[in-house]
Amino acid sequence: MNFFHVHPANPRDDFMLLAPLDPDHELSTYEWHTKERKYYFCPKCGVRCFTFGGVGETAVVDLTELADDKEGKREVWRAKWDGENDTRPYVSVNGTTIDYREDFDLRVLTEEKRVQYFDDRSEPEEKKKEPRWDRPHYGGCY
């Protein structure tokens, strides 16, 4: 299964969960070691959707300002953050689980060299290939 880490530049404004609004109770979670981060999974298929470290909150956001969405204001779940680096939440989204939208194509991130690809599929005894910006390694995804 592919996992394409997408780290939003602004963890509060660039990642909003439209549903469910209470991921701690409606998604499956896994924590380990220091329990600073939670791994959220779909309870039906087991796919890891995102990883979050910090405090989450529900907020009403005007979606028309973000993407010309016709819905207007809507309640979302997102990271609570005051903008300071010492309180910066950790957000990593599995890019392969992002809903399709005509105005958002992950390939654009590659073309703009905003994504770096790492080789994590080589066998342990093989030499890992150097990171690259232009395309995924074998077995990777856009």
C-alpha positions in Angstrom: 0.0 0.0 0.0 1.3 3.5 -0.9 1.7 6.2 1.7 2.5 9.6 0.3 3.3 12.0 3.2 1.9 15.5 2.6 3.0 18.0 5.2 0.9 21.2 5.0 2.9 24.4 5.2 0.4 25.8 7.7 -1.0 23.0 9.8 -4.1 25.0 10.9 -5.2 26.6 7.7 -4.0 24.1 5.1 -5.6 21.0 6.6 -9.2 20.8 7.5 -11.2 17.6 8.1 -14.8 18.0 6.8 -15.9 14.7 8.3 -15.8 13.3 10.8 -15.8 16.3 13.2 -14.6 14.1 16.1 -11.8 11.9 14.6 -10.8 10.6 18.1 -14.1 8.8 18.4 -15.1 8.2 14.7 -11.8 7.0 13.3 -9.5 4.3 14.5 -6.3 5.5 16.2 -2.9 4.2 17.1 -0.4 5.8 19.4 3.0 4.5 20.5 6.1 5.4 22.6 5.6 9.0 23.9 2.1 9.2 22.5 2.8 12.7 21.1 1.3 11.7 17.7 -1.8 9.8 16.8 -2.2 7.8 13.6 -5.7 7.9 12.3 -7.1 5.0 10.3 -10.4 4.3 8.4 -12.3 1.9 10.7 -13.7 0.0 7.7 -10.7 -0.5 5.4 -7.8 0.2 7.7 -6.1 2.8 5.5 -4.0 5.3 7.4 -5.5 8.7 6.6 -3.3 11.1 8.5 -1.1 11.6 11.5 -1.6 14.4 14.0 0.3 15.7 17.0 -1.1 18.6 19.0 -4.5 19.9 19.9 -7.4 19.7 17.6 -10.6 21.8 17.5 -13.8 22.3 15.6 -14.3 25.7 14.0 -16.6 27.3 11.5 -14.8 28.2 8.3 -16.0 30.1 5.3 -15.2 27.7 2.5 -16.1 30.2 -0.3 -13.0 32.1 0.6 -10.8 29.1 0.3 -11.8 27.5 -3.0 -14.9 29.1 -4.4 -16.9 26.4 -2.6 -20.7 26.9 -2.9 -21.2 25.6 0.6 -20.4 28.8 2.4 -19.7 28.4 6.1 -19.1 24.9 7.4 -17.9 23.4 10.6 -14.5 21.6 10.3 -12.0 19.9 12.5 -8.5 21.3 12.3 -5.3 21.9 14.3 -5.5 24.5 17.0 -2.5 26.7 16.6 -1.5 30.3 17.6 1.2 30.5 14.9 4.2 30.1 17.3 6.8 27.5 16.4 7.0 26.1 20.0 3.3 25.1 19.8 3.3 24.1 16.1 1.2 21.0 15.6 2.4 18.0 13.5 0.2 17.1 10.5 1.0 14.5 7.9 -1.7 13.5 5.4 -1.6 10.4 3.3 -1.8 12.0 -0.1 -3.3 8.9 -1.7 -6.5 9.5 0.5 -7.1 13.1 -0.5 -10.4 13.5 -2.3 -10.3 14.2 -6.0 -10.8 17.9 -7.0 -10.3 19.3 -10.5 -8.4 22.3 -9.0 -6.0 20.1 -7.0 -3.6 17.7 -8.6 -0.7 16.2 -6.7 1.4 16.1 -9.9 1.6 19.9 -9.8 3.4 19.7 -6.5 6.0 17.6 -8.2 6.3 19.8 -11.2 6.8 22.8 -8.9 9.5 20.8 -7.0 7.6 21.1 -3.8 7.8 17.3 -3.2 10.9 15.3 -2.6 10.8 11.5 -3.1 12.7 9.1 -1.0 13.5 5.4 -1.7 12.0 3.3 1.0 11.2 0.3 -1.1 14.7 -1.1 -1.7 15.6 -4.2 0.2 17.8 -3.6 3.3 20.9 -5.1 1.7 20.5 -2.9 -1.4 21.9 0.6 -1.5 19.1 3.2 -1.1 18.8 5.6 -4.0 19.4 9.3 -3.5 16.3 11.5 -2.9 15.0 13.2 -6.0 12.5 15.9 -7.0 11.3 15.0 -10.5 9.4 11.7 -10.0 8.7 8.9 -7.5 11.0 5.9 -7.1 9.9 2.5 -8.3 6.7 1.6 -6.4 6.1 5.1 -5.3 3.2 7.4 -6.3 2.5 11.0 -7.2 
